[in-house]
Amino acid sequence: MTEFKIIFKNEDGENLLQCSHCGEVFLHQFRIEVFAREEDESEGCHVTVGREKNVTIDRDISRNPSPRRSGLKVWFFCEICGHNSVLDIWQHKGQTYLKII
C-alpha cells in the first residue's frame, strides 16, 4: 500500500502532503466526496464536488471508506509525476483513520 507523507517546510512553517509516488509536494485536490449516514445505515447522503465546478448528490454510499459511519475521500493529482491518489478519512469509536488508495 502506498502512503502519503507529511513533511515540514521550514521556510513557511507549514505541513504539506508529499506525493506517495515521486515525493514532491505539488498535489492538487481535484475531487472531494462526502459520505454521511447514521451508524450502520445502508443508505445515506453522498456528495461529490469536482474541479469542473460540478456537484452531484445521491444516496449511494457503497464507496464510503467507513464501514459503519460517515467518511471522506479526497482525490489528488501530482503536478510533477501525474500520479493520482485518494486519501480516505473516517472515524470509528472516537478515532480518526487515514488510508491512501
VENSULVEN-V938658 format. One record per residue. N is the residue number from 1. SS is DSSP state (a for helix, b for strand, c for the rest). NEAR is the number of other ideal C-beta (glycine too) atoms within 8 Angstrom. D_CENTER is the distance of its C-alpha to the mean C-alpha in Angstrom with 1 decimal. Layout:
n->N ss->SS near->NEAR d_center->D_CENTER
n->N ss->SS near->NEAR d_center->D_CENTER
This chain:
n->1 ss->c near->4 d_center->15.3
n->2 ss->c near->7 d_center->13.8
n->3 ss->c near->6 d_center->12.4
n->4 ss->c near->12 d_center->11.0
n->5 ss->b near->8 d_center->13.8
n->6 ss->b near->8 d_center->14.4
n->7 ss->b near->8 d_center->17.7
n->8 ss->b near->7 d_center->20.1
n->9 ss->b near->10 d_center->21.8
n->10 ss->c near->5 d_center->25.3
n->11 ss->c near->4 d_center->26.5
n->12 ss->c near->5 d_center->23.9
n->13 ss->c near->6 d_center->23.1
n->14 ss->b near->6 d_center->19.3
n->15 ss->b near->6 d_center->16.5
n->16 ss->b near->8 d_center->14.4
n->17 ss->b near->10 d_center->11.8
n->18 ss->b near->11 d_center->13.9
n->19 ss->c near->17 d_center->13.3
n->20 ss->c near->10 d_center->13.6
n->21 ss->c near->9 d_center->16.2
n->22 ss->c near->8 d_center->18.5
n->23 ss->c near->6 d_center->17.9
n->24 ss->c near->11 d_center->17.9
n->25 ss->c near->9 d_center->16.0
n->26 ss->c near->8 d_center->15.9
n->27 ss->b near->12 d_center->12.3
n->28 ss->b near->9 d_center->11.7
n->29 ss->b near->9 d_center->8.8
n->30 ss->b near->8 d_center->10.2
n->31 ss->b near->11 d_center->8.5
n->32 ss->b near->10 d_center->6.7
n->33 ss->b near->12 d_center->7.5
n->34 ss->b near->10 d_center->9.2
n->35 ss->b near->16 d_center->11.3
n->36 ss->b near->8 d_center->14.3
n->37 ss->c near->12 d_center->17.3
n->38 ss->c near->5 d_center->20.1
n->39 ss->c near->6 d_center->20.4
n->40 ss->c near->5 d_center->21.1
n->41 ss->c near->7 d_center->21.5
n->42 ss->c near->4 d_center->21.3
n->43 ss->c near->6 d_center->20.4
n->44 ss->c near->12 d_center->18.2
n->45 ss->b near->10 d_center->16.6
n->46 ss->b near->15 d_center->13.8
n->47 ss->b near->10 d_center->13.1
n->48 ss->b near->11 d_center->11.5
n->49 ss->b near->8 d_center->12.0
n->50 ss->b near->9 d_center->12.6
n->51 ss->c near->7 d_center->14.3
n->52 ss->c near->4 d_center->17.5
n->53 ss->c near->4 d_center->17.6
n->54 ss->c near->6 d_center->17.6
n->55 ss->b near->7 d_center->16.4
n->56 ss->b near->6 d_center->16.7
n->57 ss->b near->7 d_center->17.3
n->58 ss->b near->5 d_center->18.4
n->59 ss->c near->7 d_center->18.9
n->60 ss->c near->6 d_center->17.2
n->61 ss->c near->12 d_center->14.9
n->62 ss->c near->4 d_center->15.6
n->63 ss->c near->9 d_center->12.0
n->64 ss->c near->13 d_center->10.9
n->65 ss->c near->12 d_center->9.4
n->66 ss->c near->11 d_center->12.1
n->67 ss->c near->4 d_center->15.6
n->68 ss->c near->6 d_center->17.3
n->69 ss->c near->9 d_center->15.5
n->70 ss->c near->12 d_center->12.6
n->71 ss->b near->11 d_center->8.9
n->72 ss->b near->12 d_center->5.6
n->73 ss->b near->14 d_center->3.2
n->74 ss->b near->10 d_center->2.5
n->75 ss->b near->12 d_center->5.5
n->76 ss->b near->14 d_center->7.9
n->77 ss->b near->10 d_center->11.7
n->78 ss->b near->16 d_center->14.1
n->79 ss->c near->7 d_center->17.2
n->80 ss->c near->8 d_center->19.4
n->81 ss->c near->8 d_center->19.0
n->82 ss->c near->6 d_center->17.1
n->83 ss->c near->10 d_center->14.7
n->84 ss->b near->8 d_center->11.4
n->85 ss->b near->15 d_center->8.4
n->86 ss->b near->10 d_center->5.2
n->87 ss->b near->12 d_center->3.3
n->88 ss->b near->13 d_center->4.3
n->89 ss->b near->11 d_center->6.1
n->90 ss->b near->13 d_center->9.5
n->91 ss->b near->10 d_center->13.1
n->92 ss->b near->10 d_center->16.3
n->93 ss->c near->4 d_center->19.7
n->94 ss->c near->4 d_center->18.8
n->95 ss->b near->6 d_center->16.4
n->96 ss->b near->6 d_center->12.7
n->97 ss->b near->10 d_center->11.1
n->98 ss->b near->8 d_center->8.4
n->99 ss->b near->8 d_center->8.3
n->100 ss->b near->12 d_center->7.9
n->101 ss->c near->5 d_center->9.3
